[in-house]
Amino acid sequence: MSQDAIEQQSSGIGRRRAAAQGENRTAYRERRQEIITVAANLFKARGFRGTSIGQIAEALDTDRATLYYYIGSKEELFDEVVTDAVRANVAFAESVRDGGGTAPEKLRTLMTALMQSYAENYPFLYVYIQENLSHVGGTRADWSREMRQLNKSYEDTVVAIIQSGINEGTIRPVADAWVIAYGLIGMFGWTNRWFNPATSAVDAATIGSAYAEIFLQGIVTVSP
């Protein structure tokens, strides 16, 4: 049994946390969101593996026992936020793929939405895309497996949209569809090096729209 589990078991905090979450208390939710925000910033500054529960507690000027009233572990906190965000991104991408419009229109919508998602879930998704999921095991193996599947689903969806554009003649076949798709996804992933929604002079929607314009200018066919 881990040290975290021992501490929680001995104090009964885990049961109290579950009860508080079930009661949906406003103050509890607000404090938990504050903890999530502080933890996220530490994850980005120190890396997920380099951040401990003790450091999160210290940054919040509280103790570990109090922190356990709101979160079970740093892994639980991280995985919960990331899972919800990634699932939502995949569901949105699939709805865009299956909806109306041309491939370039779909890509523009998708690219703007992806950048907005990075902002709304800052910096969890940025920390996530830097994680090597193949090295995540133990109690998080199932989570890692689901995340890899969701990543593949998102990539496949972007590839499908680009391939449909090549087939319909709205996208130039400058490379295989998967090569173009990986370039698109990588462009947005790289924003982790400089984008912070709290300090950026340009909002996420504007950045997404600008990137879409730059990207699409290079692959969209031009009518004679």
C-alpha positions as CSV (number, residue, x, y, z in Angstrom):
1,M,0.0,0.0,0.0
2,S,1.3,3.5,-0.9
3,Q,2.1,6.1,1.7
4,D,-0.8,8.2,0.4
5,A,-3.2,5.3,0.8
6,I,-2.0,4.6,4.3
7,E,-2.5,8.3,5.4
8,Q,-6.0,8.4,3.9
9,Q,-7.1,5.1,5.3
10,S,-5.9,5.9,8.8
11,S,-7.8,9.2,8.9
12,G,-10.9,8.3,7.0
13,I,-10.4,11.3,4.8
14,G,-11.1,9.3,1.7
15,R,-14.7,8.6,2.9
16,R,-15.2,12.2,3.9
17,R,-14.0,13.4,0.5
18,A,-16.4,11.0,-1.3
19,A,-19.3,12.3,0.8
20,A,-18.5,15.9,0.2
21,Q,-18.3,15.4,-3.5
22,G,-21.6,13.6,-3.5
23,E,-23.2,16.4,-1.7
24,N,-22.0,18.8,-4.4
25,R,-21.1,21.6,-2.0
26,T,-20.3,24.9,-3.6
27,A,-17.5,25.8,-1.2
28,Y,-16.0,22.4,-1.6
29,R,-16.1,22.6,-5.4
30,E,-14.5,26.1,-5.4
31,R,-11.6,25.0,-3.1
32,R,-11.0,21.9,-5.2
33,Q,-10.9,24.0,-8.3
34,E,-8.3,26.2,-6.6
35,I,-6.2,23.1,-5.8
36,I,-6.5,22.0,-9.4
37,T,-5.3,25.3,-10.7
38,V,-2.3,25.4,-8.3
39,A,-1.4,21.8,-9.1
40,A,-1.6,22.4,-12.8
41,N,0.9,25.3,-12.6
42,L,3.3,23.2,-10.6
43,F,3.0,20.4,-13.1
44,K,3.9,22.7,-15.9
45,A,6.8,24.3,-14.1
46,R,8.3,21.1,-12.5
47,G,6.8,18.4,-14.7
48,F,4.2,15.9,-13.6
49,R,6.7,13.4,-12.2
50,G,8.7,16.2,-10.5
51,T,5.7,17.5,-8.5
52,S,4.8,15.9,-5.2
53,I,1.6,16.2,-3.1
54,G,3.7,17.9,-0.5
55,Q,4.8,20.6,-2.9
56,I,1.1,21.2,-3.9
57,A,0.2,21.4,-0.2
58,E,3.0,23.9,0.4
59,A,2.0,26.1,-2.5
60,L,-1.5,26.2,-1.1
61,D,-0.2,26.9,2.4
62,T,-1.9,23.9,3.8
63,D,-0.9,20.4,4.9
64,R,-1.2,17.0,3.1
65,A,-4.0,15.7,5.3
66,T,-6.2,18.7,4.5
67,L,-5.3,18.4,0.8
68,Y,-6.5,14.7,0.9
69,Y,-10.0,16.0,1.8
70,Y,-10.2,17.4,-1.8
71,I,-8.1,15.0,-3.9
72,G,-7.0,11.4,-3.6
73,S,-3.6,11.8,-5.3
74,K,-1.9,14.0,-7.8
75,E,-2.5,11.2,-10.4
76,E,-6.3,11.1,-9.7
77,L,-6.5,14.9,-10.1
78,F,-4.4,15.0,-13.3
79,D,-6.1,12.0,-14.9
80,E,-9.6,13.3,-14.1
81,V,-9.1,16.7,-15.7
82,V,-7.2,15.4,-18.7
83,T,-9.6,12.6,-19.4
84,D,-12.7,14.9,-19.6
85,A,-10.8,17.3,-21.9
86,V,-9.5,14.7,-24.3
87,R,-12.8,12.9,-24.5
88,A,-14.5,16.2,-25.3
89,N,-12.0,17.1,-28.0
90,V,-12.4,13.7,-29.7
91,A,-16.2,13.9,-29.6
92,F,-16.1,17.4,-31.1
93,A,-13.7,16.4,-33.8
94,E,-15.8,13.4,-34.8
95,S,-18.9,15.6,-34.9
96,V,-17.1,18.0,-37.2
97,R,-15.9,15.2,-39.4
98,D,-19.5,13.8,-39.7
99,G,-21.1,17.2,-40.2
100,G,-21.7,19.4,-43.2
101,G,-19.2,21.6,-45.1
102,T,-16.1,21.2,-47.1
103,A,-12.9,19.7,-45.7
104,P,-11.1,23.1,-45.4
105,E,-14.1,24.5,-43.5
106,K,-14.0,21.5,-41.1
107,L,-10.3,21.9,-40.5
108,R,-10.7,25.6,-39.8
109,T,-13.4,24.8,-37.2
110,L,-11.3,22.1,-35.7
111,M,-8.1,24.1,-35.4
112,T,-9.8,27.0,-33.7
113,A,-11.5,24.7,-31.3
114,L,-8.3,22.8,-30.5
115,M,-6.5,26.1,-29.5
116,Q,-9.5,27.1,-27.4
117,S,-9.4,23.8,-25.6
118,Y,-5.7,24.3,-24.8
119,A,-6.7,27.6,-23.2
120,E,-9.7,26.3,-21.3
121,N,-7.8,23.4,-19.9
122,Y,-4.5,25.2,-19.3
123,P,-2.0,23.9,-18.6
124,F,-3.2,20.3,-18.2
125,L,-3.3,19.5,-21.9
126,Y,0.1,20.9,-22.4
127,V,1.5,18.8,-19.6
128,Y,-0.4,15.8,-21.0
129,I,1.0,16.1,-24.5
130,Q,4.5,16.0,-23.1
131,E,3.9,12.8,-21.2
132,N,5.2,9.5,-22.5
133,L,2.1,7.4,-22.1
134,S,3.9,4.2,-23.0
135,H,5.9,4.6,-19.7
136,V,2.7,5.0,-17.6
137,G,1.9,1.8,-15.8
138,G,0.8,0.4,-12.5
139,T,-2.6,1.6,-11.3
140,R,-2.7,4.1,-14.2
141,A,-2.3,1.5,-16.9
142,D,-5.9,1.5,-17.9
143,W,-6.0,5.3,-18.0
144,S,-2.9,5.3,-20.2
145,R,-4.4,2.8,-22.5
146,E,-7.6,4.8,-22.9
147,M,-5.6,8.0,-23.6
148,R,-3.6,6.3,-26.3
149,Q,-6.8,5.1,-27.9
150,L,-8.3,8.6,-27.7
151,N,-5.2,10.1,-29.2
152,K,-5.4,7.7,-32.1
153,S,-9.1,8.5,-32.6
154,Y,-8.4,12.2,-32.8
155,E,-5.5,11.7,-35.2
156,D,-7.6,9.3,-37.4
157,T,-10.4,11.9,-37.5
158,V,-8.1,14.7,-38.7
159,V,-6.6,12.3,-41.3
160,A,-10.1,11.4,-42.5
161,I,-11.1,15.0,-42.9
162,I,-7.9,15.7,-44.9
163,Q,-8.3,12.6,-47.0
164,S,-11.9,13.6,-47.8
165,G,-10.6,17.0,-48.9
166,I,-8.1,15.4,-51.2
167,N,-10.8,13.1,-52.6
168,E,-13.2,16.0,-53.2
169,G,-10.5,18.2,-54.7
170,T,-10.5,20.9,-52.1
171,I,-7.2,20.0,-50.6
172,R,-4.0,19.6,-52.6
173,P,-2.2,16.2,-52.2
174,V,1.1,17.8,-51.1
175,A,1.7,14.7,-49.0
176,D,-0.1,11.7,-47.6
177,A,-3.1,12.7,-45.5
178,W,-1.5,11.5,-42.3
179,V,1.6,13.6,-42.9
180,I,-0.5,16.7,-43.3
181,A,-2.5,15.8,-40.2
182,Y,0.5,15.3,-38.0
183,G,1.8,18.6,-39.1
184,L,-1.4,20.3,-38.2
185,I,-1.6,18.7,-34.7
186,G,2.1,19.4,-34.1
187,M,1.7,23.0,-34.9
188,F,-0.8,23.5,-32.1
189,G,1.1,21.2,-29.6
190,W,4.1,23.4,-30.0
191,T,2.2,26.4,-28.5
192,N,3.0,24.9,-25.1
193,R,6.3,26.6,-25.3
194,W,4.9,30.1,-25.3
195,F,1.1,30.4,-24.8
196,N,-0.4,31.2,-21.5
197,P,-4.1,32.3,-21.6
198,A,-3.6,34.4,-18.5
199,T,-0.8,36.5,-19.9
200,S,-1.1,36.3,-23.7
201,A,-1.9,39.5,-25.6
202,V,-3.8,37.4,-28.1
203,D,-6.6,35.1,-27.2
204,A,-6.8,31.4,-28.2
205,A,-9.5,31.9,-30.8
206,T,-7.5,34.5,-32.6
207,I,-4.4,32.3,-32.6
208,G,-6.4,29.3,-33.8
209,S,-7.9,31.3,-36.6
210,A,-4.6,32.7,-37.7
211,Y,-2.9,29.2,-37.6
212,A,-5.8,27.8,-39.6
213,E,-5.4,30.6,-42.2
214,I,-1.6,30.0,-42.5
215,F,-2.0,26.2,-42.7
216,L,-4.9,26.1,-45.1
217,Q,-3.3,28.6,-47.5
218,G,-0.7,25.9,-48.1
219,I,-3.0,23.0,-48.9
220,V,-6.3,24.4,-50.2
221,T,-6.8,24.2,-53.9
222,V,-7.2,27.5,-55.8
223,S,-9.9,27.8,-58.3
224,P,-8.7,28.8,-61.8
